[in-house]
Amino acid sequence: AIEPSFEISLHLKDLELLTLIRNHFDISNIRIRNDVNQCVFSVRSLNDIIFKIIPHFDNYPLITNKKSDYLLFKKVILMMQQKEHLTKEGINNIINIRATMNLGLTPTLKEAFPNNVPVKRPIVNKLITPLNPK
């Protein structure tokens, strides 16, 4: 099954910042990973991602390559909202998008979907723009 997941991982010394982020969204939780000195804010609710995370990043766009990852992430979430992840074709489309995002597919996903075709990454303007909402 495909499940939505939005995460921000920071060094443990930045736990206070991550707590502010969590409080801003008023959702989810923070996990502490002492083994790697990380704290992780994670959101797994499709509705929270659709109605809180996506509107935030649409109003306050990311810059550089993270914006490309966000646009691909948003596309997958909207596909899930339309229940496309419940079909074989939809799953394949999502895997192809996932292959392009962040670090690509995990070894397990590569093995399970050996014929995936990564999608083209969105091109983003790499100029830094003011932090004003649209």
ZAMARGU-4260 file (C-alpha; in steps of 0.2 Angstrom, whole numbers, plus 5000, padded with zeros to 4 digits):
<rodrens>
0) 5000/5000/5000 | 5006/5018/4996 | 5005/5029/5011 | 5008/5048/5011 | 5023/5054/5021
5) 5030/5072/5024 | 5045/5073/5035 | 5058/5086/5041 | 5074/5079/5049 | 5086/5090/5058
10) 5100/5088/5070 | 5095/5085/5088 | 5102/5102/5093 | 5088/5109/5082 | 5074/5101/5092
15) 5067/5118/5097 | 5066/5124/5079 | 5057/5108/5074 | 5045/5110/5089 | 5041/5127/5082
20) 5037/5120/5065 | 5026/5106/5073 | 5017/5119/5083 | 5014/5130/5068 | 5006/5116/5058
25) 4997/5110/5074 | 4998/5092/5069 | 5008/5076/5070 | 5023/5072/5081 | 5042/5073/5083
30) 5052/5057/5084 | 5069/5058/5092 | 5082/5047/5085 | 5097/5047/5097 | 5106/5034/5087
35) 5109/5047/5073 | 5107/5063/5083 | 5091/5067/5073 | 5074/5074/5077 | 5060/5070/5064
40) 5044/5080/5062 | 5032/5068/5052 | 5015/5070/5045 | 5006/5054/5038 | 4988/5060/5037
45) 4983/5063/5019 | 4971/5076/5025 | 4984/5086/5035 | 4996/5086/5020 | 4982/5092/5008
50) 4975/5105/5019 | 4989/5111/5030 | 5006/5106/5022 | 5003/5110/5004 | 4994/5126/5006
55) 5009/5132/5017 | 5022/5128/5004 | 5011/5135/4990 | 5010/5151/4999 | 5029/5151/5004
60) 5037/5142/4990 | 5054/5133/4992 | 5069/5137/4982 | 5082/5128/4972 | 5080/5109/4970
65) 5069/5107/4985 | 5055/5116/4975 | 5057/5102/4962 | 5055/5089/4975 | 5040/5098/4983
70) 5031/5099/4966 | 5033/5081/4963 | 5027/5077/4981 | 5012/5088/4978 | 5008/5079/4962
75) 5009/5062/4971 | 4998/5068/4985 | 4985/5075/4973 | 4985/5058/4964 | 4982/5050/4980
80) 4967/5062/4984 | 4960/5056/4967 | 4963/5038/4973 | 4974/5035/4958 | 4986/5025/4970
85) 4973/5011/4971 | 4976/5006/4953 | 4991/4997/4945 | 4994/5011/4933 | 4993/5024/4947
90) 5005/5015/4958 | 5017/5014/4943 | 5015/5032/4940 | 5019/5036/4958 | 5034/5025/4958
95) 5041/5034/4942 | 5038/5051/4951 | 5046/5044/4967 | 5061/5038/4957 | 5065/5056/4953
100) 5062/5064/4970 | 5076/5067/4984 | 5087/5051/4984 | 5077/5041/4972 | 5070/5024/4975
105) 5075/5013/4990 | 5084/4997/4986 | 5068/4988/4990 | 5057/4998/4979 | 5070/4996/4965
110) 5069/4977/4967 | 5050/4978/4967 | 5049/4990/4952 | 5064/4986/4941 | 5056/4993/4925
115) 5052/5010/4933 | 5055/5026/4922 | 5059/5041/4932 | 5049/5057/4927 | 5058/5073/4921
120) 5062/5084/4936 | 5053/5101/4936 | 5064/5115/4932 | 5063/5129/4945 | 5070/5147/4945
125) 5085/5146/4956 | 5084/5165/4960 | 5081/5168/4978 | 5064/5178/4980 | 5058/5188/4994
130) 5048/5178/5008 | 5032/5186/5004 | 5016/5175/5001 | 5009/5174/4983
</rodrens>
